[in-house]
Amino acid sequence: MKADATLDCVGLYCPMPIYQTAKKIKELKPGQVLEVLADDKGIKEDMPAWCRITGNEMLGIEEEHGEYKAYVRKAK
């Protein structure tokens, strides 16, 4: 999936990936996609919940070798 920006949260644990995502998404324009890299499995539940609360769109999460790539589209 193509992202407009990437946020590396590898090595960070709850709640820091969500906190960093909230900060980074403010830099994007509506409709742009943020890729969040993480190795905390909590992101599988935390990111969709954060998107529901904030109105941003959860596009999906890919898992490979214990690392996760979460894709979020900034709300319009």
C-alpha positions in Angstrom: 0.0 0.0 0.0 1.3 3.4 -0.9 1.6 5.9 2.0 2.2 9.7 1.9 4.2 9.5 5.2 5.8 6.9 7.4 6.0 6.9 11.2 8.5 4.5 12.8 7.3 3.4 16.2 9.4 0.2 16.4 10.6 -0.2 20.0 7.8 1.9 21.4 5.0 0.4 23.5 1.4 1.3 24.4 0.4 4.1 24.4 3.3 5.7 22.5 2.5 4.4 19.0 -1.0 5.9 19.2 0.4 9.2 20.8 3.0 9.5 18.0 0.3 8.7 15.4 -2.0 11.5 16.7 0.9 14.0 16.5 2.1 12.9 13.0 -1.4 12.8 11.4 -1.8 16.5 12.2 1.0 17.2 9.6 -0.9 15.5 6.8 -3.6 16.9 4.5 -7.1 15.3 4.6 -7.1 12.2 2.5 -3.4 11.4 2.8 -2.3 8.1 4.2 0.1 7.5 7.1 2.0 4.2 7.4 2.8 3.4 11.1 5.6 0.8 11.7 5.4 -0.9 15.1 6.5 -4.1 16.9 4.0 -3.8 19.7 1.2 -6.3 18.9 -1.3 -4.0 20.8 -1.4 -1.9 17.7 -3.8 -4.4 16.2 -6.5 -3.4 18.6 -5.4 0.1 19.5 -5.1 1.6 16.0 -8.6 0.6 14.8 -10.1 1.9 18.2 -8.2 5.2 17.8 -9.5 5.6 14.2 -13.1 5.0 15.4 -12.7 7.6 18.1 -11.0 10.2 15.9 -12.9 9.7 12.6 -9.8 8.7 10.7 -10.0 5.7 8.3 -8.3 2.5 9.2 -7.1 1.0 5.9 -5.6 -2.1 7.3 -2.7 -3.7 9.2 -0.1 -6.0 7.7 2.0 -8.3 9.9 5.4 -9.7 8.9 8.0 -11.3 11.2 6.6 -9.7 14.4 6.4 -6.2 12.9 3.3 -4.4 11.9 2.4 -1.8 9.3 -0.8 0.1 10.0 -2.3 2.3 7.4 -4.5 5.3 8.3 -6.2 7.8 6.0 -6.6 11.2 7.5 -10.2 12.3 7.8 -11.5 14.9 5.3 
